[in-house]
């Protein structure tokens, strides 16, 4: 009985620690991350179609390039980061997703993450209204973006990624540990039947 209790407690502690480790490895998107595509100031007006125009303006630029995107009376300055990407397909506003969580599942295949920040942001770009874009091709797992004065965020082009998705290692290890624990418990309960 003592061995069974030790096995159950040990397996529970391992699963808990692996769960914590998996959350600690969340990808943090910032202005200096390698996925950062660029920024748009003042990023007006705001709609998925407008945001797609901003992203498409970014991907048309050379590294560290600057241009303007004019939508109605709004002239927006678009600044591309110095990050290089293998492939940047056109952002399609008809495939925009506004999910409730910041976790991408395996095979989600989104290409771009776009976030709009309103008045009071402290992103250091010198303007109250800012749009930021990241290339999220082939990424899975949990992600964080700057939350200071975040108004909303969107994912573009689901299923268009050409990169191969790899399952989250933490989830795989937890499932494997749970399966092995179950097998161990069944073996202890029914015992091994050996003939003498």
C-alpha positions as CSV (number, residue, x, y, z in Angstrom):
1,X,0.0,0.0,0.0
2,X,2.9,2.4,0.9
3,X,4.5,1.7,-2.5
4,X,1.2,2.5,-4.3
5,X,0.8,5.8,-2.4
6,X,4.3,6.8,-3.2
7,X,3.8,6.1,-6.9
8,X,0.6,8.1,-7.0
9,X,2.1,11.1,-5.1
10,X,5.3,11.0,-7.2
11,X,3.4,11.0,-10.5
12,X,1.1,13.8,-9.3
13,X,4.1,16.0,-8.3
14,X,5.9,15.3,-11.7
15,X,2.8,16.2,-13.7
16,X,2.4,19.4,-11.7
17,X,6.0,20.4,-12.2
18,X,5.9,19.7,-15.9
19,X,2.7,21.8,-16.2
20,X,4.5,24.7,-14.5
21,X,7.6,24.3,-16.8
22,X,5.4,24.2,-19.9
23,X,3.7,27.6,-18.9
24,X,7.1,29.1,-18.0
25,X,8.1,28.6,-21.7
26,X,5.5,30.9,-23.1
27,X,6.7,32.9,-26.1
28,X,6.9,36.6,-25.3
29,X,6.3,38.8,-28.3
30,X,7.9,42.3,-27.9
31,X,9.2,45.0,-30.2
32,X,12.6,43.3,-30.0
33,X,11.5,39.7,-30.5
34,X,12.7,37.9,-33.7
35,X,9.0,37.5,-34.8
36,X,8.4,41.3,-34.8
37,X,7.4,42.5,-38.3
38,X,6.9,46.2,-37.6
39,X,4.7,49.0,-36.4
40,X,2.0,51.4,-37.7
41,X,1.4,54.9,-36.3
42,X,-1.4,56.0,-35.7
43,X,-3.0,52.8,-37.1
44,X,-6.3,54.4,-38.1
45,X,-9.0,53.6,-38.9
46,X,-9.4,50.2,-37.2
47,X,-11.0,47.2,-38.9
48,X,-9.7,43.8,-40.0
49,X,-9.6,45.1,-43.6
50,X,-7.5,48.2,-42.5
51,X,-5.2,46.0,-40.4
52,X,-4.6,43.7,-43.4
53,X,-3.6,46.8,-45.4
54,X,-1.1,47.8,-42.7
55,X,0.4,44.3,-42.6
56,X,0.6,44.2,-46.4
57,X,2.3,47.6,-46.3
58,X,4.9,46.2,-43.8
59,X,5.7,43.0,-45.9
60,X,6.2,45.1,-49.0
61,X,9.0,47.1,-47.4
62,X,12.7,46.2,-47.3
63,X,14.2,45.7,-43.9
64,X,14.1,48.8,-41.7
65,X,12.1,50.5,-44.4
66,X,9.4,53.2,-43.9
67,X,6.3,54.1,-46.0
68,X,2.9,55.6,-45.5
69,X,-0.5,53.8,-45.9
70,X,-3.4,56.3,-46.4
71,X,-6.9,55.1,-45.6
72,X,-9.5,57.9,-46.0
73,X,-8.2,61.0,-44.2
74,X,-5.8,58.9,-42.1
75,X,-2.1,58.9,-43.1
76,X,-0.3,56.1,-41.3
77,X,3.5,55.7,-41.0
78,X,4.5,52.0,-41.5
79,X,7.9,51.0,-40.2
80,X,9.4,47.5,-41.0
81,X,11.6,45.9,-38.4
82,X,15.1,44.6,-39.3
83,X,14.0,41.0,-38.9
84,X,14.2,38.8,-42.0
85,X,11.6,36.1,-42.7
86,X,11.6,33.3,-45.2
87,X,8.1,33.9,-46.7
88,X,5.6,36.6,-46.1
89,X,2.3,35.9,-47.9
90,X,-0.3,38.6,-48.3
91,X,-2.6,39.2,-45.3
92,X,-6.2,38.3,-46.1
93,X,-8.8,40.2,-44.1
94,X,-11.5,37.7,-45.0
95,X,-9.7,35.1,-42.9
96,X,-9.1,37.2,-39.8
97,X,-9.7,35.5,-36.4
98,X,-10.3,37.3,-33.1
99,X,-9.7,34.4,-30.6
100,X,-10.4,34.6,-26.9
101,X,-7.1,33.1,-25.7
102,X,-3.5,33.5,-26.6
103,X,-2.8,29.8,-27.3
104,X,-2.3,28.5,-30.8
105,X,-3.0,24.9,-31.3
106,X,-0.8,22.5,-33.4
107,X,-1.5,23.1,-37.0
108,X,-3.4,26.4,-36.6
109,X,-1.2,27.8,-39.3
110,X,-1.8,31.5,-38.6
111,X,0.6,33.8,-40.4
112,X,0.3,37.2,-38.7
113,X,-0.7,38.5,-35.2
114,X,-1.7,42.2,-35.2
115,X,-2.4,44.2,-32.0
116,X,-3.7,47.7,-31.6
117,X,-2.8,49.9,-28.6
118,X,-4.7,53.0,-27.6
119,X,-4.0,56.1,-25.6
120,X,-1.8,55.7,-22.5
121,X,0.5,53.0,-24.0
122,X,4.1,53.1,-22.9
123,X,5.5,51.2,-25.9
124,X,8.0,54.0,-26.5
125,X,7.0,54.8,-30.1
126,X,6.0,58.4,-29.4
127,X,2.3,58.1,-30.2
128,X,-1.0,57.3,-28.4
129,X,-2.3,54.9,-31.0
130,X,0.0,52.2,-32.3
131,X,-0.4,49.0,-34.3
132,X,2.1,46.2,-34.0
133,X,2.5,43.1,-36.2
134,X,4.3,39.8,-35.7
135,X,5.0,36.8,-38.0
136,X,3.6,33.8,-36.2
137,X,4.1,31.2,-39.0
138,X,4.5,27.7,-37.7
139,X,4.3,28.6,-34.0
140,X,2.3,26.7,-31.5
141,X,1.9,27.1,-27.7
142,X,1.1,30.0,-25.4
143,X,2.1,33.5,-26.3
144,X,2.1,36.9,-24.6
145,X,2.1,40.4,-26.1
146,X,2.5,43.7,-24.4
147,X,-0.7,44.3,-22.5
148,X,-0.2,48.0,-21.7
149,X,-3.3,49.9,-23.2
150,X,-4.0,46.9,-25.5
151,X,-7.3,47.5,-27.3
152,X,-7.6,44.4,-29.4
153,X,-5.7,41.8,-31.4
154,X,-6.3,39.6,-34.5
155,X,-4.8,36.6,-36.2
156,X,-4.6,36.5,-40.0
157,X,-4.5,33.7,-42.6
158,X,-5.4,30.5,-40.7
159,X,-4.1,27.4,-42.4
160,X,-1.7,29.2,-44.7
161,X,1.5,28.5,-42.9
162,X,4.1,26.5,-44.9
163,X,6.0,25.6,-41.8
164,X,5.7,22.3,-40.1
165,X,4.1,22.5,-36.7
166,X,5.6,20.5,-33.8
167,X,3.5,19.5,-30.8
168,X,4.2,21.2,-27.5
169,X,6.7,19.0,-25.7
170,X,5.3,19.7,-22.2
171,X,1.9,18.4,-23.1
172,X,3.3,15.3,-24.6
173,X,5.4,14.5,-21.6
174,X,2.4,15.1,-19.2
175,X,0.3,12.7,-21.3
176,X,3.1,10.1,-21.4
177,X,3.6,10.4,-17.7
178,X,-0.2,10.0,-17.0
179,X,-0.3,6.9,-19.3
180,X,2.7,5.3,-17.6
181,X,1.3,6.1,-14.1
182,X,-2.0,4.4,-15.1
183,X,-0.2,1.3,-16.3
184,X,1.8,1.2,-13.1
185,X,-1.4,1.5,-11.0
186,X,-3.1,-1.3,-13.0
187,X,0.0,-3.5,-12.5
188,X,0.0,-2.9,-8.8
189,X,-3.8,-3.5,-8.5
190,X,-3.8,-6.7,-10.5
191,X,-0.3,-7.7,-9.8
192,X,1.9,-9.8,-12.1
193,X,0.8,-13.4,-12.3
194,X,4.0,-15.5,-12.4
195,X,4.0,-19.2,-12.2
196,X,6.5,-20.8,-9.8
